[in-house]
Amino acid sequence: MNFTELVSDVKQNLRTIFPATPLQKNEMLSKRYDANIYLKREDRSPVRSYKIRGAYNLISKILATGESRPFVCASAGNHAQGFAFACAHFKVKGTVFMPVTTPQQKINKTRIFGGDYVTIKLIGDIFDEAAIAAKTFCETENGVMVPPFNHPQIIEGQATVGAEILEQINEPIDILIMPVGGGGLSAGVSEYFKYVSPKTQIICCEPEGAPSLKDNLESHTHRQIQQVDPFVDGAAVALIGNHNYEKLKENIKTPVELIPENRLCSTLLEFLNQEGIVLEPAGALSIDALKSLDPMDLKGKTIVCVASGGNFDFERLPEVKERSMRFEGLKKYFILRLPQRPGALKEFLALLGPDDDIARFEYLKKSAKSFASILLGIETTQPENFNNIIERMAAKGFKLKDVTNDEVLADFII
């Protein structure tokens, strides 16, 4: 069978465990960009991400060969849940290796889906460290590895997202936007569209802190990037799969869009507050990518964004809000040089406007007789308010140093 026939068979097999996830037109985005924008809601799958597709497909095909060894996987969370769901469905034993930094919500859900069939081991700070531990365990325990993205049958399973999209829409798709982590989804769907919808422009997007595909495509080399920001945990991968890279370097003709993590937080909050849709950071990448594109290139087009997952740990909400406010210019951090004289603090407070709120006030140095250094966090309602604050402070002789975007300093004091 050719690739599209294989994907069609996998899609039919998946219907035995869950219906096709919805393809929904989003009115808010459509009006904003004067386009027809649809969301492929993979957050509506049984495990709230597309990862169940590849895991189920690979495990089912391995079992069909008569294999009886225990299954093993490494995952930042979503693949683990799909893997656990499949293990419980087929009543086979599995071991999951997850980074220690995996949100607790994803760990708990993996336990729920896997039940007595799955054991969880937390190893390393990023996915790649957990993957190394899983490989070692697999070799020593004679297990069968079920990788999260780097396997032809994982790619086949994820490609069913594309097959469903084309079944569900009644008009040609001009632009398809997909997130990229390890590349299973983007490799599978782009391969399917190459044959079935070749005129569709495919745009891939990655977090700024994990630009594995962009680096590989621009260098024309399959290689590991040296540093990964784990914030977008579902896409924080240092080395894209080699099977995936081989397909993507042929299928992707448009430059990869890198998504700023702080801007992504604003998109997460917007969809939570205005649309009532809970997305995880990786799940919102394709939606946020619209902000990076020229609005004139979107106008009048039919666009599909793959919302890849909704496993959001609400314990992260304060951090998401913090990063969003910093991106929107509504929160800043300063080092304030405050004179050590009676009334100075009261004088400083009087300079704040009615919409300005002190969110952090912490002495950094208390020993100086003339001045004190203070870490100051201020929230406001309009970005331009900060210009007024700084001007009033300067007029009164108060010195402020903006450290909001000083990453080195922020790591120590913010």
Contacts in CASP RR format, 6 or more apart in sequence:
PFRMAT RR
TARGET T0000
AUTHOR 0000-0000-0000
METHOD contacts of the structure
MODEL  1
MNFTELVSDVKQNLRTIFPATPLQKNEMLSKRYDANIYLKREDRSPVRSY
KIRGAYNLISKILATGESRPFVCASAGNHAQGFAFACAHFKVKGTVFMPV
TTPQQKINKTRIFGGDYVTIKLIGDIFDEAAIAAKTFCETENGVMVPPFN
HPQIIEGQATVGAEILEQINEPIDILIMPVGGGGLSAGVSEYFKYVSPKT
QIICCEPEGAPSLKDNLESHTHRQIQQVDPFVDGAAVALIGNHNYEKLKE
NIKTPVELIPENRLCSTLLEFLNQEGIVLEPAGALSIDALKSLDPMDLKG
KTIVCVASGGNFDFERLPEVKERSMRFEGLKKYFILRLPQRPGALKEFLA
LLGPDDDIARFEYLKKSAKSFASILLGIETTQPENFNNIIERMAAKGFKL
KDVTNDEVLADFII
1 9 0 8 1.000
2 195 0 8 1.000
3 156 0 8 1.000
3 159 0 8 1.000
3 191 0 8 1.000
3 192 0 8 1.000
3 195 0 8 1.000
4 163 0 8 1.000
4 192 0 8 1.000
4 195 0 8 1.000
4 196 0 8 1.000
6 156 0 8 1.000
7 156 0 8 1.000
7 157 0 8 1.000
7 159 0 8 1.000
7 160 0 8 1.000
7 163 0 8 1.000
7 188 0 8 1.000
7 192 0 8 1.000
8 163 0 8 1.000
10 53 0 8 1.000
10 57 0 8 1.000
10 156 0 8 1.000
10 157 0 8 1.000
10 159 0 8 1.000
10 160 0 8 1.000
11 160 0 8 1.000
11 163 0 8 1.000
11 164 0 8 1.000
13 56 0 8 1.000
13 57 0 8 1.000
13 60 0 8 1.000
14 53 0 8 1.000
14 56 0 8 1.000
14 57 0 8 1.000
14 157 0 8 1.000
14 160 0 8 1.000
17 46 0 8 1.000
17 52 0 8 1.000
17 56 0 8 1.000
17 89 0 8 1.000
18 45 0 8 1.000
18 46 0 8 1.000
18 52 0 8 1.000
20 164 0 8 1.000
20 167 0 8 1.000
20 168 0 8 1.000
21 40 0 8 1.000
21 41 0 8 1.000
21 42 0 8 1.000
21 44 0 8 1.000
21 45 0 8 1.000
21 50 0 8 1.000
21 161 0 8 1.000
21 164 0 8 1.000
22 40 0 8 1.000
22 41 0 8 1.000
22 44 0 8 1.000
22 168 0 8 1.000
23 38 0 8 1.000
23 39 0 8 1.000
23 40 0 8 1.000
23 41 0 8 1.000
23 164 0 8 1.000
23 165 0 8 1.000
23 168 0 8 1.000
23 169 0 8 1.000
23 304 0 8 1.000
24 38 0 8 1.000
24 39 0 8 1.000
24 41 0 8 1.000
25 36 0 8 1.000
25 37 0 8 1.000
25 38 0 8 1.000
26 37 0 8 1.000
26 38 0 8 1.000
26 39 0 8 1.000
26 275 0 8 1.000
28 274 0 8 1.000
28 275 0 8 1.000
29 35 0 8 1.000
29 37 0 8 1.000
29 287 0 8 1.000
29 290 0 8 1.000
29 305 0 8 1.000
30 36 0 8 1.000
30 37 0 8 1.000
33 290 0 8 1.000
33 295 0 8 1.000
33 298 0 8 1.000
33 299 0 8 1.000
33 303 0 8 1.000
34 295 0 8 1.000
34 298 0 8 1.000
34 299 0 8 1.000
34 300 0 8 1.000
35 298 0 8 1.000
35 299 0 8 1.000
35 300 0 8 1.000
35 301 0 8 1.000
35 302 0 8 1.000
35 303 0 8 1.000
36 171 0 8 1.000
36 300 0 8 1.000
36 301 0 8 1.000
36 302 0 8 1.000
36 303 0 8 1.000
37 290 0 8 1.000
37 303 0 8 1.000
37 304 0 8 1.000
37 305 0 8 1.000
38 169 0 8 1.000
38 302 0 8 1.000
38 303 0 8 1.000
38 304 0 8 1.000
38 305 0 8 1.000
39 287 0 8 1.000
39 304 0 8 1.000
39 305 0 8 1.000
39 306 0 8 1.000
39 307 0 8 1.000
40 161 0 8 1.000
40 162 0 8 1.000
40 164 0 8 1.000
40 165 0 8 1.000
40 304 0 8 1.000
40 305 0 8 1.000
40 306 0 8 1.000
40 307 0 8 1.000
41 307 0 8 1.000
42 48 0 8 1.000
42 49 0 8 1.000
42 50 0 8 1.000
42 161 0 8 1.000
42 283 0 8 1.000
42 306 0 8 1.000
42 307 0 8 1.000
42 308 0 8 1.000
42 309 0 8 1.000
43 49 0 8 1.000
43 277 0 8 1.000
43 278 0 8 1.000
43 279 0 8 1.000
43 280 0 8 1.000
43 283 0 8 1.000
43 307 0 8 1.000
43 308 0 8 1.000
43 309 0 8 1.000
43 310 0 8 1.000
43 311 0 8 1.000
45 52 0 8 1.000
45 53 0 8 1.000
46 52 0 8 1.000
46 85 0 8 1.000
47 78 0 8 1.000
47 81 0 8 1.000
47 82 0 8 1.000
47 85 0 8 1.000
47 109 0 8 1.000
47 113 0 8 1.000
47 311 0 8 1.000
48 78 0 8 1.000
48 81 0 8 1.000
48 109 0 8 1.000
48 309 0 8 1.000
48 310 0 8 1.000
48 311 0 8 1.000
49 78 0 8 1.000
49 81 0 8 1.000
49 82 0 8 1.000
49 280 0 8 1.000
49 283 0 8 1.000
49 308 0 8 1.000
49 309 0 8 1.000
49 310 0 8 1.000
49 311 0 8 1.000
50 78 0 8 1.000
50 158 0 8 1.000
50 161 0 8 1.000
50 185 0 8 1.000
50 306 0 8 1.000
50 308 0 8 1.000
50 309 0 8 1.000
51 75 0 8 1.000
51 78 0 8 1.000
51 79 0 8 1.000
51 81 0 8 1.000
51 82 0 8 1.000
51 83 0 8 1.000
51 148 0 8 1.000
52 81 0 8 1.000
52 82 0 8 1.000
52 85 0 8 1.000
52 86 0 8 1.000
53 157 0 8 1.000
53 158 0 8 1.000
53 160 0 8 1.000
53 161 0 8 1.000
54 153 0 8 1.000
54 154 0 8 1.000
54 155 0 8 1.000
54 156 0 8 1.000
54 157 0 8 1.000
54 158 0 8 1.000
55 73 0 8 1.000
55 79 0 8 1.000
55 82 0 8 1.000
55 83 0 8 1.000
55 85 0 8 1.000
55 86 0 8 1.000
55 146 0 8 1.000
55 154 0 8 1.000
56 82 0 8 1.000
56 85 0 8 1.000
56 86 0 8 1.000
56 89 0 8 1.000
56 157 0 8 1.000
57 153 0 8 1.000
57 154 0 8 1.000
57 156 0 8 1.000
57 157 0 8 1.000
58 146 0 8 1.000
58 151 0 8 1.000
58 153 0 8 1.000
58 154 0 8 1.000
58 157 0 8 1.000
59 71 0 8 1.000
59 83 0 8 1.000
59 86 0 8 1.000
59 87 0 8 1.000
59 90 0 8 1.000
59 92 0 8 1.000
59 146 0 8 1.000
60 86 0 8 1.000
60 90 0 8 1.000
61 153 0 8 1.000
62 71 0 8 1.000
62 144 0 8 1.000
62 146 0 8 1.000
63 90 0 8 1.000
63 92 0 8 1.000
67 144 0 8 1.000
69 142 0 8 1.000
69 143 0 8 1.000
69 144 0 8 1.000
70 92 0 8 1.000
70 93 0 8 1.000
70 94 0 8 1.000
70 95 0 8 1.000
70 141 0 8 1.000
70 143 0 8 1.000
70 144 0 8 1.000
71 83 0 8 1.000
71 87 0 8 1.000
71 92 0 8 1.000
71 93 0 8 1.000
71 94 0 8 1.000
71 95 0 8 1.000
71 143 0 8 1.000
71 144 0 8 1.000
71 145 0 8 1.000
71 146 0 8 1.000
72 94 0 8 1.000
72 95 0 8 1.000
72 96 0 8 1.000
72 97 0 8 1.000
72 134 0 8 1.000
72 137 0 8 1.000
72 138 0 8 1.000
72 141 0 8 1.000
72 143 0 8 1.000
72 144 0 8 1.000
72 145 0 8 1.000
72 146 0 8 1.000
73 79 0 8 1.000
73 80 0 8 1.000
73 83 0 8 1.000
73 94 0 8 1.000
73 95 0 8 1.000
73 96 0 8 1.000
73 97 0 8 1.000
73 134 0 8 1.000
73 145 0 8 1.000
73 146 0 8 1.000
73 147 0 8 1.000
73 148 0 8 1.000
74 96 0 8 1.000
74 97 0 8 1.000
74 98 0 8 1.000
74 127 0 8 1.000
74 130 0 8 1.000
74 131 0 8 1.000
74 133 0 8 1.000
74 134 0 8 1.000
74 135 0 8 1.000
74 147 0 8 1.000
74 148 0 8 1.000
75 81 0 8 1.000
75 83 0 8 1.000
75 96 0 8 1.000
75 97 0 8 1.000
75 98 0 8 1.000
75 127 0 8 1.000
75 130 0 8 1.000
75 148 0 8 1.000
76 98 0 8 1.000
76 99 0 8 1.000
76 102 0 8 1.000
76 106 0 8 1.000
76 127 0 8 1.000
76 130 0 8 1.000
76 148 0 8 1.000
76 233 0 8 1.000
76 234 0 8 1.000
76 236 0 8 1.000
77 98 0 8 1.000
77 102 0 8 1.000
77 103 0 8 1.000
77 106 0 8 1.000
77 107 0 8 1.000
77 110 0 8 1.000
77 233 0 8 1.000
77 234 0 8 1.000
77 311 0 8 1.000
78 106 0 8 1.000
78 234 0 8 1.000
78 282 0 8 1.000
78 309 0 8 1.000
78 311 0 8 1.000
79 148 0 8 1.000
79 149 0 8 1.000
80 96 0 8 1.000
80 98 0 8 1.000
80 102 0 8 1.000
80 106 0 8 1.000
80 110 0 8 1.000
80 120 0 8 1.000
81 106 0 8 1.000
81 109 0 8 1.000
81 110 0 8 1.000
81 113 0 8 1.000
81 311 0 8 1.000
82 113 0 8 1.000
83 94 0 8 1.000
83 96 0 8 1.000
83 118 0 8 1.000
83 146 0 8 1.000
84 94 0 8 1.000
84 96 0 8 1.000
84 110 0 8 1.000
84 111 0 8 1.000
84 113 0 8 1.000
84 114 0 8 1.000
84 115 0 8 1.000
84 117 0 8 1.000
84 118 0 8 1.000
85 113 0 8 1.000
85 114 0 8 1.000
87 93 0 8 1.000
87 94 0 8 1.000
87 114 0 8 1.000
87 117 0 8 1.000
87 118 0 8 1.000
88 113 0 8 1.000
88 114 0 8 1.000
88 115 0 8 1.000
88 117 0 8 1.000
88 118 0 8 1.000
91 117 0 8 1.000
92 117 0 8 1.000
93 117 0 8 1.000
93 118 0 8 1.000
93 119 0 8 1.000
94 117 0 8 1.000
94 118 0 8 1.000
94 119 0 8 1.000
95 118 0 8 1.000
95 119 0 8 1.000
95 120 0 8 1.000
95 121 0 8 1.000
95 134 0 8 1.000
95 137 0 8 1.000
95 141 0 8 1.000
96 110 0 8 1.000
96 118 0 8 1.000
96 119 0 8 1.000
96 120 0 8 1.000
96 121 0 8 1.000
97 121 0 8 1.000
97 122 0 8 1.000
97 123 0 8 1.000
97 130 0 8 1.000
97 131 0 8 1.000
97 133 0 8 1.000
97 134 0 8 1.000
97 137 0 8 1.000
98 106 0 8 1.000
98 107 0 8 1.000
98 110 0 8 1.000
98 120 0 8 1.000
98 121 0 8 1.000
98 122 0 8 1.000
98 123 0 8 1.000
98 130 0 8 1.000
99 122 0 8 1.000
99 123 0 8 1.000
99 124 0 8 1.000
99 125 0 8 1.000
99 126 0 8 1.000
99 127 0 8 1.000
99 129 0 8 1.000
99 130 0 8 1.000
99 230 0 8 1.000
99 233 0 8 1.000
100 122 0 8 1.000
100 123 0 8 1.000
100 124 0 8 1.000
100 125 0 8 1.000
101 124 0 8 1.000
101 125 0 8 1.000
101 126 0 8 1.000
101 230 0 8 1.000
101 233 0 8 1.000
102 122 0 8 1.000
102 233 0 8 1.000
103 233 0 8 1.000
103 311 0 8 1.000
103 312 0 8 1.000
103 313 0 8 1.000
103 315 0 8 1.000
103 316 0 8 1.000
104 313 0 8 1.000
104 315 0 8 1.000
105 311 0 8 1.000
105 312 0 8 1.000
105 313 0 8 1.000
105 314 0 8 1.000
105 315 0 8 1.000
106 233 0 8 1.000
106 311 0 8 1.000
106 313 0 8 1.000
107 120 0 8 1.000
107 122 0 8 1.000
109 311 0 8 1.000
110 118 0 8 1.000
110 120 0 8 1.000
111 118 0 8 1.000
111 120 0 8 1.000
121 133 0 8 1.000
121 137 0 8 1.000
122 130 0 8 1.000
123 129 0 8 1.000
123 130 0 8 1.000
123 133 0 8 1.000
124 130 0 8 1.000
124 133 0 8 1.000
125 230 0 8 1.000
126 228 0 8 1.000
126 230 0 8 1.000
126 236 0 8 1.000
126 238 0 8 1.000
127 148 0 8 1.000
127 234 0 8 1.000
127 236 0 8 1.000
127 237 0 8 1.000
127 238 0 8 1.000
128 224 0 8 1.000
128 228 0 8 1.000
128 237 0 8 1.000
128 238 0 8 1.000
128 239 0 8 1.000
134 145 0 8 1.000
135 145 0 8 1.000
137 143 0 8 1.000
138 144 0 8 1.000
138 145 0 8 1.000
146 154 0 8 1.000
147 154 0 8 1.000
148 154 0 8 1.000
148 182 0 8 1.000
149 155 0 8 1.000
149 158 0 8 1.000
149 181 0 8 1.000
149 182 0 8 1.000
149 183 0 8 1.000
149 184 0 8 1.000
149 185 0 8 1.000
149 187 0 8 1.000
149 237 0 8 1.000
149 240 0 8 1.000
149 241 0 8 1.000
149 244 0 8 1.000
150 182 0 8 1.000
150 184 0 8 1.000
150 241 0 8 1.000
150 242 0 8 1.000
150 243 0 8 1.000
150 244 0 8 1.000
151 243 0 8 1.000
152 243 0 8 1.000
154 184 0 8 1.000
155 184 0 8 1.000
155 187 0 8 1.000
155 188 0 8 1.000
155 191 0 8 1.000
155 243 0 8 1.000
155 244 0 8 1.000
155 247 0 8 1.000
156 188 0 8 1.000
157 188 0 8 1.000
158 184 0 8 1.000
158 185 0 8 1.000
158 187 0 8 1.000
158 188 0 8 1.000
158 189 0 8 1.000
159 188 0 8 1.000
159 189 0 8 1.000
159 191 0 8 1.000
159 192 0 8 1.000
161 185 0 8 1.000
161 189 0 8 1.000
161 306 0 8 1.000
162 188 0 8 1.000
162 189 0 8 1.000
162 192 0 8 1.000
162 193 0 8 1.000
163 192 0 8 1.000
163 196 0 8 1.000
165 173 0 8 1.000
165 176 0 8 1.000
165 189 0 8 1.000
165 304 0 8 1.000
166 173 0 8 1.000
166 193 0 8 1.000
166 196 0 8 1.000
166 197 0 8 1.000
169 302 0 8 1.000
169 304 0 8 1.000
171 302 0 8 1.000
172 197 0 8 1.000
172 199 0 8 1.000
172 200 0 8 1.000
172 302 0 8 1.000
173 197 0 8 1.000
173 200 0 8 1.000
173 302 0 8 1.000
173 303 0 8 1.000
173 304 0 8 1.000
174 200 0 8 1.000
174 201 0 8 1.000
174 301 0 8 1.000
174 302 0 8 1.000
174 303 0 8 1.000
175 200 0 8 1.000
175 201 0 8 1.000
175 202 0 8 1.000
175 203 0 8 1.000
175 298 0 8 1.000
175 301 0 8 1.000
175 302 0 8 1.000
175 303 0 8 1.000
175 304 0 8 1.000
176 189 0 8 1.000
176 193 0 8 1.000
176 200 0 8 1.000
176 201 0 8 1.000
176 202 0 8 1.000
176 203 0 8 1.000
176 303 0 8 1.000
176 304 0 8 1.000
176 306 0 8 1.000
177 203 0 8 1.000
177 204 0 8 1.000
177 205 0 8 1.000
177 286 0 8 1.000
177 287 0 8 1.000
177 289 0 8 1.000
177 290 0 8 1.000
177 303 0 8 1.000
177 304 0 8 1.000
177 305 0 8 1.000
177 306 0 8 1.000
178 185 0 8 1.000
178 186 0 8 1.000
178 189 0 8 1.000
178 190 0 8 1.000
178 202 0 8 1.000
178 203 0 8 1.000
178 204 0 8 1.000
178 205 0 8 1.000
178 286 0 8 1.000
178 306 0 8 1.000
178 308 0 8 1.000
179 185 0 8 1.000
179 186 0 8 1.000
179 204 0 8 1.000
179 205 0 8 1.000
179 206 0 8 1.000
179 235 0 8 1.000
179 282 0 8 1.000
179 283 0 8 1.000
179 285 0 8 1.000
179 286 0 8 1.000
179 306 0 8 1.000
179 308 0 8 1.000
180 186 0 8 1.000
180 204 0 8 1.000
180 205 0 8 1.000
180 206 0 8 1.000
180 212 0 8 1.000
180 213 0 8 1.000
180 235 0 8 1.000
180 240 0 8 1.000
180 248 0 8 1.000
180 256 0 8 1.000
181 206 0 8 1.000
181 210 0 8 1.000
181 212 0 8 1.000
181 213 0 8 1.000
181 234 0 8 1.000
181 235 0 8 1.000
181 236 0 8 1.000
181 237 0 8 1.000
181 240 0 8 1.000
181 282 0 8 1.000
182 212 0 8 1.000
182 235 0 8 1.000
182 237 0 8 1.000
182 240 0 8 1.000
182 241 0 8 1.000
182 244 0 8 1.000
183 213 0 8 1.000
183 237 0 8 1.000
183 240 0 8 1.000
183 241 0 8 1.000
183 244 0 8 1.000
183 245 0 8 1.000
183 248 0 8 1.000
184 241 0 8 1.000
184 244 0 8 1.000
185 306 0 8 1.000
185 308 0 8 1.000
186 202 0 8 1.000
186 204 0 8 1.000
186 213 0 8 1.000
186 244 0 8 1.000
186 248 0 8 1.000
186 252 0 8 1.000
187 243 0 8 1.000
187 244 0 8 1.000
187 245 0 8 1.000
187 247 0 8 1.000
187 248 0 8 1.000
187 251 0 8 1.000
188 247 0 8 1.000
189 202 0 8 1.000
189 306 0 8 1.000
190 202 0 8 1.000
190 204 0 8 1.000
190 247 0 8 1.000
190 248 0 8 1.000
190 251 0 8 1.000
190 252 0 8 1.000
191 247 0 8 1.000
191 251 0 8 1.000
193 200 0 8 1.000
193 202 0 8 1.000
193 251 0 8 1.000
194 251 0 8 1.000
201 253 0 8 1.000
201 254 0 8 1.000
202 251 0 8 1.000
202 252 0 8 1.000
202 253 0 8 1.000
202 254 0 8 1.000
203 254 0 8 1.000
203 257 0 8 1.000
203 289 0 8 1.000
203 293 0 8 1.000
204 213 0 8 1.000
204 248 0 8 1.000
204 252 0 8 1.000
204 254 0 8 1.000
204 256 0 8 1.000
204 257 0 8 1.000
205 256 0 8 1.000
205 257 0 8 1.000
205 258 0 8 1.000
205 259 0 8 1.000
205 285 0 8 1.000
205 286 0 8 1.000
205 288 0 8 1.000
205 289 0 8 1.000
205 292 0 8 1.000
206 212 0 8 1.000
206 213 0 8 1.000
206 214 0 8 1.000
206 235 0 8 1.000
206 256 0 8 1.000
206 257 0 8 1.000
206 258 0 8 1.000
206 259 0 8 1.000
206 285 0 8 1.000
207 229 0 8 1.000
207 231 0 8 1.000
207 232 0 8 1.000
207 235 0 8 1.000
207 236 0 8 1.000
207 258 0 8 1.000
207 259 0 8 1.000
207 261 0 8 1.000
207 264 0 8 1.000
207 281 0 8 1.000
207 282 0 8 1.000
207 285 0 8 1.000
208 229 0 8 1.000
208 258 0 8 1.000
208 259 0 8 1.000
208 260 0 8 1.000
208 261 0 8 1.000
209 227 0 8 1.000
209 228 0 8 1.000
209 229 0 8 1.000
209 231 0 8 1.000
209 232 0 8 1.000
209 236 0 8 1.000
209 258 0 8 1.000
209 261 0 8 1.000
210 225 0 8 1.000
210 228 0 8 1.000
210 229 0 8 1.000
210 232 0 8 1.000
210 235 0 8 1.000
210 236 0 8 1.000
210 237 0 8 1.000
210 238 0 8 1.000
211 225 0 8 1.000
211 256 0 8 1.000
211 258 0 8 1.000
212 224 0 8 1.000
212 225 0 8 1.000
212 237 0 8 1.000
212 238 0 8 1.000
212 239 0 8 1.000
212 240 0 8 1.000
213 240 0 8 1.000
213 245 0 8 1.000
213 248 0 8 1.000
213 252 0 8 1.000
213 256 0 8 1.000
214 255 0 8 1.000
214 256 0 8 1.000
214 258 0 8 1.000
215 223 0 8 1.000
215 225 0 8 1.000
216 222 0 8 1.000
216 223 0 8 1.000
216 240 0 8 1.000
216 245 0 8 1.000
216 249 0 8 1.000
217 248 0 8 1.000
217 249 0 8 1.000
217 252 0 8 1.000
217 256 0 8 1.000
220 249 0 8 1.000
222 240 0 8 1.000
222 241 0 8 1.000
222 242 0 8 1.000
222 245 0 8 1.000
223 239 0 8 1.000
224 238 0 8 1.000
224 239 0 8 1.000
225 238 0 8 1.000
225 239 0 8 1.000
226 238 0 8 1.000
228 236 0 8 1.000
228 237 0 8 1.000
228 238 0 8 1.000
229 236 0 8 1.000
229 261 0 8 1.000
230 236 0 8 1.000
231 261 0 8 1.000
231 281 0 8 1.000
232 259 0 8 1.000
232 261 0 8 1.000
232 264 0 8 1.000
232 281 0 8 1.000
232 282 0 8 1.000
232 285 0 8 1.000
233 280 0 8 1.000
233 281 0 8 1.000
233 282 0 8 1.000
234 280 0 8 1.000
234 281 0 8 1.000
234 282 0 8 1.000
235 281 0 8 1.000
235 282 0 8 1.000
235 285 0 8 1.000
240 248 0 8 1.000
257 289 0 8 1.000
257 292 0 8 1.000
257 293 0 8 1.000
259 285 0 8 1.000
259 288 0 8 1.000
259 289 0 8 1.000
259 292 0 8 1.000
260 327 0 8 1.000
261 281 0 8 1.000
261 323 0 8 1.000
262 323 0 8 1.000
262 324 0 8 1.000
262 326 0 8 1.000
262 327 0 8 1.000
263 288 0 8 1.000
263 291 0 8 1.000
263 327 0 8 1.000
264 281 0 8 1.000
264 284 0 8 1.000
264 285 0 8 1.000
264 288 0 8 1.000
265 281 0 8 1.000
265 320 0 8 1.000
265 321 0 8 1.000
265 323 0 8 1.000
265 324 0 8 1.000
265 327 0 8 1.000
266 324 0 8 1.000
266 327 0 8 1.000
266 328 0 8 1.000
267 284 0 8 1.000
267 287 0 8 1.000
267 288 0 8 1.000
267 291 0 8 1.000
268 279 0 8 1.000
268 281 0 8 1.000
268 284 0 8 1.000
268 312 0 8 1.000
268 320 0 8 1.000
268 324 0 8 1.000
269 320 0 8 1.000
269 321 0 8 1.000
269 324 0 8 1.000
271 277 0 8 1.000
271 278 0 8 1.000
271 279 0 8 1.000
271 284 0 8 1.000
271 287 0 8 1.000
272 278 0 8 1.000
272 279 0 8 1.000
277 307 0 8 1.000
278 310 0 8 1.000
278 312 0 8 1.000
279 287 0 8 1.000
279 307 0 8 1.000
279 309 0 8 1.000
279 310 0 8 1.000
279 312 0 8 1.000
280 309 0 8 1.000
280 310 0 8 1.000
280 311 0 8 1.000
280 312 0 8 1.000
281 312 0 8 1.000
282 308 0 8 1.000
282 309 0 8 1.000
283 307 0 8 1.000
283 308 0 8 1.000
283 309 0 8 1.000
283 310 0 8 1.000
284 307 0 8 1.000
285 308 0 8 1.000
286 305 0 8 1.000
286 306 0 8 1.000
286 307 0 8 1.000
286 308 0 8 1.000
287 305 0 8 1.000
287 307 0 8 1.000
289 305 0 8 1.000
290 298 0 8 1.000
290 303 0 8 1.000
290 305 0 8 1.000
322 331 0 8 1.000
325 331 0 8 1.000
325 379 0 8 1.000
326 332 0 8 1.000
326 404 0 8 1.000
328 383 0 8 1.000
329 383 0 8 1.000
329 386 0 8 1.000
330 379 0 8 1.000
330 380 0 8 1.000
330 381 0 8 1.000
330 382 0 8 1.000
330 383 0 8 1.000
331 359 0 8 1.000
331 377 0 8 1.000
331 378 0 8 1.000
331 379 0 8 1.000
331 380 0 8 1.000
331 404 0 8 1.000
332 377 0 8 1.000
332 378 0 8 1.000
332 386 0 8 1.000
332 402 0 8 1.000
332 404 0 8 1.000
333 360 0 8 1.000
333 375 0 8 1.000
333 376 0 8 1.000
333 377 0 8 1.000
333 378 0 8 1.000
333 402 0 8 1.000
333 403 0 8 1.000
333 404 0 8 1.000
333 410 0 8 1.000
333 414 0 8 1.000
334 375 0 8 1.000
334 376 0 8 1.000
334 377 0 8 1.000
334 378 0 8 1.000
334 400 0 8 1.000
334 401 0 8 1.000
334 402 0 8 1.000
334 403 0 8 1.000
334 404 0 8 1.000
335 364 0 8 1.000
335 373 0 8 1.000
335 374 0 8 1.000
335 375 0 8 1.000
335 376 0 8 1.000
335 400 0 8 1.000
335 401 0 8 1.000
335 403 0 8 1.000
336 348 0 8 1.000
336 373 0 8 1.000
336 374 0 8 1.000
336 375 0 8 1.000
336 376 0 8 1.000
336 398 0 8 1.000
336 399 0 8 1.000
336 400 0 8 1.000
337 371 0 8 1.000
337 372 0 8 1.000
337 373 0 8 1.000
337 374 0 8 1.000
337 398 0 8 1.000
337 399 0 8 1.000
337 400 0 8 1.000
337 401 0 8 1.000
338 344 0 8 1.000
338 345 0 8 1.000
338 348 0 8 1.000
338 371 0 8 1.000
338 372 0 8 1.000
338 373 0 8 1.000
338 374 0 8 1.000
338 398 0 8 1.000
339 370 0 8 1.000
339 371 0 8 1.000
340 368 0 8 1.000
340 369 0 8 1.000
340 370 0 8 1.000
340 371 0 8 1.000
340 372 0 8 1.000
347 396 0 8 1.000
348 393 0 8 1.000
348 396 0 8 1.000
348 398 0 8 1.000
351 389 0 8 1.000
351 392 0 8 1.000
351 393 0 8 1.000
351 396 0 8 1.000
351 398 0 8 1.000
352 358 0 8 1.000
352 378 0 8 1.000
352 389 0 8 1.000
353 385 0 8 1.000
353 388 0 8 1.000
353 389 0 8 1.000
355 380 0 8 1.000
355 381 0 8 1.000
355 382 0 8 1.000
355 385 0 8 1.000
356 378 0 8 1.000
356 379 0 8 1.000
356 380 0 8 1.000
356 385 0 8 1.000
356 389 0 8 1.000
357 378 0 8 1.000
357 379 0 8 1.000
357 380 0 8 1.000
358 376 0 8 1.000
358 377 0 8 1.000
358 378 0 8 1.000
359 377 0 8 1.000
359 378 0 8 1.000
359 379 0 8 1.000
360 375 0 8 1.000
360 376 0 8 1.000
360 377 0 8 1.000
361 374 0 8 1.000
361 375 0 8 1.000
361 376 0 8 1.000
361 377 0 8 1.000
362 374 0 8 1.000
362 375 0 8 1.000
363 372 0 8 1.000
363 373 0 8 1.000
363 374 0 8 1.000
363 375 0 8 1.000
364 373 0 8 1.000
364 374 0 8 1.000
364 375 0 8 1.000
364 413 0 8 1.000
365 372 0 8 1.000
365 373 0 8 1.000
366 372 0 8 1.000
375 413 0 8 1.000
375 414 0 8 1.000
376 400 0 8 1.000
378 386 0 8 1.000
378 389 0 8 1.000
380 386 0 8 1.000
380 389 0 8 1.000
390 400 0 8 1.000
393 399 0 8 1.000
393 400 0 8 1.000
394 400 0 8 1.000
403 409 0 8 1.000
403 410 0 8 1.000
403 413 0 8 1.000
403 414 0 8 1.000
404 410 0 8 1.000
END
